[in-house]
Amino acid sequence: MSENNHPFLRLTPSFVMDAVESLGYRCDGRIFALNSYENRVYQVGIDEALPLIAKFYRPGRWSREQIREEHEFCAELVEQELPIVAPLKNPDGSTLCDYDQFMFALYPRQGGHAPEFDNLGNLKILGRLLARIHAIGAVRPFRERPVLDLQSFGTASVQLIEEKFIPDEYRASYCAVTGQLLEEIAAIFHEVGSVRAIRTHGDCHAGNILWRDNAPHFVDFDDARTAPAVQDFWMMFSGERPRQLAQLDSLLEGYREFNDFDPRELRLIEPLRTLRMLHYSAWLARRWQDPLFPHTFFWFNTTRYWGEHILELREQLAALREPALEIL
């Protein structure tokens, strides 16, 4: 598929408004594209009502059943009165909509700003909420959505880059360091052994949490997967080890008010971080025919990018060999 006939090019303002109005709403002509790369997301003005958020799913990424399972998970969380921004129901009770070969969903607009992870009080609040999300996530498994594992995030990502993207002058270095990383991750997974895998948010970074009135609201469960609970922790930690230990302590102080936590999962933080790094490069590669990607991520697939990426992977190899964070 070339960038000139990418399906997302059909999402003109008129198309988006026609899709929303097909559900019985009346648009007022105001439409704003929001920051979203995997899917396309718009704020759409509605006559005599608050604006809605329209999310158009990337064709071919998730199946209809996988998207519905994401929506069902969100609905379970809302039923327990958790602050989750879930898709709106149509009069027939469905949340996944169709319009001219696109699947889309409508959401209420939620105001707020990104949380401050340096604020330990915020992390304690987030810990309480994550504990309740995970308690519900553990009630039943995902049946359609995938597992976050070494094969899909690690091995498959490396293979794609090796075969189609890495420049010849960096191939040997890339293959060497990624081979070591995959071996180290496999060894750590074996060392930790079996841990509980549950339904998680899966992409729990500051951009997917809206903070308002001293409370968080979780948005965008598009990457929800089966994973260890710690997958929803580690993106909140940053800085040197003492700082990360303090962040971990605050988050777990709140978490343990509502849920148990297996401390063995802390050994998985750096492997999960490494898998995300490998997956991120492969994600950019897989989406390169989407015209938004070369425009936005213009630095990707340059000689400089690959040199810096290999350096980051070598640093991450050292991080994998460091002692895991410990509960204070």
Secondary structure in CASP SS format (residue, H / E / C, confidence):
PFRMAT SS
TARGET T0000
AUTHOR 0000-0000-0000
METHOD secondary structure of the structure
MODEL  1
M C 1.00
S C 1.00
E H 1.00
N H 1.00
N H 1.00
H C 1.00
P H 1.00
F H 1.00
L H 1.00
R H 1.00
L C 1.00
T C 1.00
P H 1.00
S H 1.00
F H 1.00
V H 1.00
M H 1.00
D H 1.00
A H 1.00
V H 1.00
E H 1.00
S C 1.00
L C 1.00
G C 1.00
Y C 1.00
R C 1.00
C E 1.00
D E 1.00
G E 1.00
R E 1.00
I E 1.00
F E 1.00
A E 1.00
L C 1.00
N C 1.00
S C 1.00
Y C 1.00
E C 1.00
N C 1.00
R E 1.00
V E 1.00
Y E 1.00
Q E 1.00
V E 1.00
G E 1.00
I E 1.00
D C 1.00
E C 1.00
A E 1.00
L E 1.00
P E 1.00
L E 1.00
I E 1.00
A E 1.00
K E 1.00
F E 1.00
Y C 1.00
R C 1.00
P C 1.00
G C 1.00
R C 1.00
W C 1.00
S C 1.00
R H 1.00
E H 1.00
Q H 1.00
I H 1.00
R H 1.00
E H 1.00
E H 1.00
H H 1.00
E H 1.00
F H 1.00
C H 1.00
A H 1.00
E H 1.00
L H 1.00
V H 1.00
E H 1.00
Q C 1.00
E C 1.00
L C 1.00
P C 1.00
I E 1.00
V C 1.00
A C 1.00
P C 1.00
L C 1.00
K C 1.00
N C 1.00
P C 1.00
D C 1.00
G C 1.00
S C 1.00
T C 1.00
L C 1.00
C E 1.00
D E 1.00
Y E 1.00
D C 1.00
Q C 1.00
F E 1.00
M E 1.00
F E 1.00
A E 1.00
L E 1.00
Y E 1.00
P E 1.00
R C 1.00
Q C 1.00
G C 1.00
G C 1.00
H E 1.00
A C 1.00
P C 1.00
E C 1.00
F C 1.00
D C 1.00
N C 1.00
L H 1.00
G H 1.00
N H 1.00
L H 1.00
K H 1.00
I H 1.00
L H 1.00
G H 1.00
R H 1.00
L H 1.00
L H 1.00
A H 1.00
R H 1.00
I H 1.00
H H 1.00
A H 1.00
I H 1.00
G H 1.00
A C 1.00
V C 1.00
R C 1.00
P C 1.00
F C 1.00
R C 1.00
E C 1.00
R C 1.00
P C 1.00
V E 1.00
L C 1.00
D C 1.00
L H 1.00
Q H 1.00
S H 1.00
F H 1.00
G H 1.00
T H 1.00
A H 1.00
S H 1.00
V H 1.00
Q H 1.00
L H 1.00
I H 1.00
E H 1.00
E H 1.00
K H 1.00
F C 1.00
I C 1.00
P C 1.00
D H 1.00
E H 1.00
Y H 1.00
R H 1.00
A H 1.00
S H 1.00
Y H 1.00
C H 1.00
A H 1.00
V H 1.00
T H 1.00
G H 1.00
Q H 1.00
L H 1.00
L H 1.00
E H 1.00
E H 1.00
I H 1.00
A H 1.00
A H 1.00
I H 1.00
F H 1.00
H H 1.00
E H 1.00
V H 1.00
G C 1.00
S C 1.00
V C 1.00
R C 1.00
A C 1.00
I E 1.00
R E 1.00
T E 1.00
H C 1.00
G C 1.00
D C 1.00
C C 1.00
H C 1.00
A H 1.00
G H 1.00
N H 1.00
I E 1.00
L E 1.00
W E 1.00
R E 1.00
D C 1.00
N C 1.00
A E 1.00
P E 1.00
H E 1.00
F E 1.00
V C 1.00
D C 1.00
F C 1.00
D C 1.00
D C 1.00
A C 1.00
R E 1.00
T E 1.00
A E 1.00
P C 1.00
A H 1.00
V H 1.00
Q H 1.00
D H 1.00
F C 1.00
W H 1.00
M H 1.00
M H 1.00
F C 1.00
S C 1.00
G C 1.00
E C 1.00
R H 1.00
P H 1.00
R H 1.00
Q H 1.00
L H 1.00
A H 1.00
Q H 1.00
L H 1.00
D H 1.00
S H 1.00
L H 1.00
L H 1.00
E H 1.00
G H 1.00
Y H 1.00
R C 1.00
E C 1.00
F C 1.00
N C 1.00
D C 1.00
F C 1.00
D C 1.00
P H 1.00
R H 1.00
E H 1.00
L H 1.00
R H 1.00
L H 1.00
I H 1.00
E H 1.00
P H 1.00
L H 1.00
R H 1.00
T H 1.00
L H 1.00
R H 1.00
M H 1.00
L H 1.00
H H 1.00
Y H 1.00
S H 1.00
A H 1.00
W H 1.00
L H 1.00
A H 1.00
R H 1.00
R C 1.00
W C 1.00
Q C 1.00
D C 1.00
P C 1.00
L H 1.00
F H 1.00
P H 1.00
H H 1.00
T H 1.00
F C 1.00
F C 1.00
W C 1.00
F C 1.00
N C 1.00
T C 1.00
T H 1.00
R H 1.00
Y H 1.00
W H 1.00
G H 1.00
E H 1.00
H H 1.00
I H 1.00
L H 1.00
E H 1.00
L H 1.00
R H 1.00
E H 1.00
Q H 1.00
L H 1.00
A H 1.00
A H 1.00
L H 1.00
R C 1.00
E C 1.00
P C 1.00
A C 1.00
L C 1.00
E C 1.00
I C 1.00
L C 1.00
END
